[in-house]
Amino acid sequence: MSGVLIGFAIIGVVIATGYGVGRAGLLGPHAQFVLSRLAFFVLMPCLLFHTIATADVRTLFSPMLAVSAITALSVAAGTALVFALVLRRPLTTTTVGALAASYSNANNIGLPVAVYVLGQATAVVPVIMLQLIVMAPIALTVLDAATASGGGWRRRVLGPLSNPLIIASLLGLLCSVTGVHLPDPVLEPFVLVGGAAVPVVLLSFGMSLHGAAPLRDAATRVDVLLASGVKLLVMPAVAFLLARYVFGLDAEHVFVLTVLGGLPAAQNVFNYAQRYGAAVPVARDVVLLTTVGSVPVLVGIAALLHP
């Protein structure tokens, strides 16, 4: 249980620091905008490139990857259908809502949980790779096309290919698949700059909480509750059912996959929404509610399924 609490304590302190900075106005009125763009265009691409380029892609081709992929993609698709057909939300809100319900915080919280609860740090690698290489590019392509103004079809088709996150992910995957090992002097700048990505994103998220109360906006309340409920309850349930009854995995793998399914929505979702100006309140509130709500969910999963 200590891994869950440690992970949330770490992320909570950084978010609280960002809230304090925003409340005090230490960085000026445009600080959140600047930090968001810095993270999106510089810090996160460096982090993604280094993470993927140095990863062993063989860890992806396993039953754990299959369960994680089917779980995330089915939950995202199901949520998108509800947003689009039942709630009649626009494409941007549908995309952000589906991403918030299925994109897990496998890095900031997943890694501490993997180390202290699961006892294997590599457990989150397939989830991270899946999200960075498949889910994020798809969502960013949709958001880029939906929010593009002018430029015609060429701008809409080719625009996502200039997205720094997609470029960094593809280049990192190319290095990993081809077995190219970049020398340390080449990788070190990416390590150094990318190391600032997580704290800057968390600080920016904390600053956004100043003056913003979750569920205060009646217009987005249903969206937030739906995405949060799916992320906290439906996604771990789907992962459990697939792992145990479809793939027939052992108790340890069932436990690991259920825990990974119960992780909260990632701050990256907020960062993507903020970058494109798409359903930002929905992303912010879902990240906050699932971050808080996932504590009892993960503790409950550990108590019930720990082998």
N, C-alpha and C positions, 0 to 999 in steps of 0.2 A: 504493500500500500504506500510505502514511503515514496516510491518512484512517481506515482500520480501526484502526490502532494508537492514533491520537490519540483516537478515540471510546472505545475500551476503557480507555485510560489515564485519561480524565476520569471515567468512571463508576466505575472501579476505586478511584480516590483517594477519592471520596465514600463509597462502600460501606465502604472500609477505615476511614474516619473514623468512620462509624456503628458499626462493629465495636469500635473503640477506646473509643468513648463507652459502649457497652453493657458491655464488659469491665470498664471502670473504675467503672461504676455512677454516673456523674456526674449523671444525671437522675432517679435513683430507680427503684424496682421497677415502677412503672406507666407509665414514659415511652413504651415502645413502643405500648402501648394508646392513650395520649393522642395521640401523633403520628399513628397510623393513623387515628383518628377525625377529627383535625384535617384531614388530607389528604383524606379521603373526603367530609366534609361541607362544607368551606370552600375549601381550596386548589385541589383538582382541578376542582370546578365552575367556579371563576373562570377557570382556565386553559382549560378546554374551551370555555366561552362565548366568550372572546376569540379563541381560535384559529379556531373555526368561523365566528363572526360576521364576521371580517375576511378570510375565505378566499374565493377566486373559485370558486364551485361549478361553473363551466364546465370546470375542470380535471378534474372527476370523470367527465364523459361522454367517454370515450376508450377505445381498445383496452386501454390500460394498466389502467384501472379494471376492465374486463371480466376480464382475466387475473388481476388481484389478487383480485377478488371470487370468481371460480370456484375459484381455488387455495385461498384461505383457507376458504371455506365447505365445499368438498369434503373438505379435510383435516380440518376440525373434525367434519364429519358422519361420516367414516370412522373417526376416532379414537373418537368417541362410541359408535359401533356396537361397536367392539372392547371398550371399557370395559364397556359394558352387557351385551352378549351373550356375549362370550368370558370376560372377567374377572369378570363378575357384580357389578360395583361399583354402589353406590347412586347416585341421581340427582345428588347434590351432588358426589361424587367424579368421576362421569362428566363433569359440566359443567366442573369445574375442569381435569380432564385434557385434555378437548377444547380448551378455551380456551388452556391452556398450550402445546398442540401447534400452534396456529394463529394466536395473537395476537402479532404481532411488536413488537419494541422500535423502532418507527419514529421515535420522538421522541428519546430520549436517545442512542441509537447510530445510528439511521437518518439523522438530520439531519447529523451530522459525516461519515458515510459518503457521503451524497448530495453534500455540498459538496466533499470532498477526493478521493473516488474516482470518483463519477459526474459531478461537475462541474455538477450542477443541483440546487439545494436543493428545488425544487418537485417533484422526483420522488417524494418520500415523502408529498406532500399527499393523493393519492387513497387511499393505504393508511391514513393517519391518519384521514381522514374516514370511510372504510369501517368501520374498527374502532370509532370513536366513535359513529357514527350507526346502524350495523347490528349489529355483533357484540357490543359491550358491552351495549347495551340488551337484546338477546335473552338473553345469559348472565345479566345481573343480574335480569331478570324471572324466569328459571327458578330462580335461587338464592333470590330473594326469596320466591317461591311455595313452594319446597321447604323453606325454613327457617322460614316463618311459623308462629306458634303462636297459635291462637285467632283470633276475628274472622270465621270462616266464609268463604264464597266471596267475599263483598264485599271482605274484607281481602286475599284472595289476588289478586283481579283488579285492584283499585284501588291496592294497595300499591306496586307498581313505579312508578306514576305520580307518587308522592311522592319517588322516588329523586332526590337532588340532581344526580347525574351525568346522568341521563336528562333531567331538566328543563333543565339547562344546555345540553346538546347540542341539544335541540329548539329552545330559544329562540335559540341561536346560528345554527342552520340557518334559522330563520324570518327572521332579520335578513339572512343572506347571500342567501337566495332572493329576498326582496322588495327587495333593494338598499338596505335601510335603513343609512345610515352614521351611527353614533352619534358625537357630538362627542368630542373628546379628553378633556375633563374627566370625561365619563361612563365612557369606556373605561379611563382611567388607573388607577382603583382595582382593576379586574379584572386589568390588567397587573401591577400591583405585588403584589397578593396571589397571583395565579396563578403569578408567577415563583418563589414559594417551594415550589410543589407538587413539582417534580422533585427538588430536593435533600432535601426532607423525606421523600419516599417512599424515596429511596435511603438516607438515614440510617436510617430505620426498618427497611429491609431489611437493612442492615449490622448493626444492633443485634440482629436476629433470628438472625444467624449465630453469635452468641456461645453456645457450648455446644451447637451443633447441627452434626453432621457429616453431609455428604451421603451418602445411601444407607445410613446406619447402621441405619435402621428396616427390618427385613426385611419387614414388612407392607406397606410402600409402595414397596419397591425395584423391583418389576416395573412399577408405575404410572409411576414416575419415569423409568425407562429407556425405556419405550415412548413416553411423551410427548416425551422429549428426542430420541430417535432420529428420530421423525416430524418434529419441528421442524427438526432440523439437516440431515437427509438427504432425507426424503420431500418436504417442502414446497418446497425449491428445485428438486428434480427435477421436480415437477409444474408449477411455474411455467415452467421451461425448456421442457418438452414442449409446454405450451399455447402459449407465446409463439412458438416456432419452427415447430411442425408443425400446430397448429390455427389460429392467427391469422396465421401467416406474416409475423411482424414482422421488421424488419431487425436486424442484429447488435447495434446499440447498444441497442435496446429489449429484446432478448433478454437482454443482459448486465445491464441495469438491473433488470429484473423478477426475474432469477435471484438477484441480490444481495439484493433486497428480500425474497425468499422465504427466504434464508439467515440473516436477522437473528435474534438470540436471542429467547426469550420475554420479554415486557415485564414490568417490575416491577408494572404495573397488575394483572396476574393475581394476584400475591401479595397486593396490597392488597385486591382484591375477595374473595379467599379468606379473608383475615384478618378483613375486615369481617363476613362471614357465618359465620365459624367453620367453613368447609367445606374439608376436605382441605388445610389450611395447609401441612403438611410436604411434600406433593406439589408444590404451587405453588412453595414456597421452593426445593426441591432442583432442580426443572426450570429455574427462572430462573437459579440458580447454575451448573448444569452447561452449559446452553446458552450462557450468557454467556461462559464459558471456552471451550467447544467450538466456538463460532462463529468464533473467531479463525482457526484453520486452515481452516475451511470457507470463509469469505469470502476469505481470501488465495488459496485454491485456485481459487475461482470467478473471481477477478480475473485470476489467471495464465492460466486456460484460455479465458476468454470475452472478455477486454478487447479491444474492437475496435481 
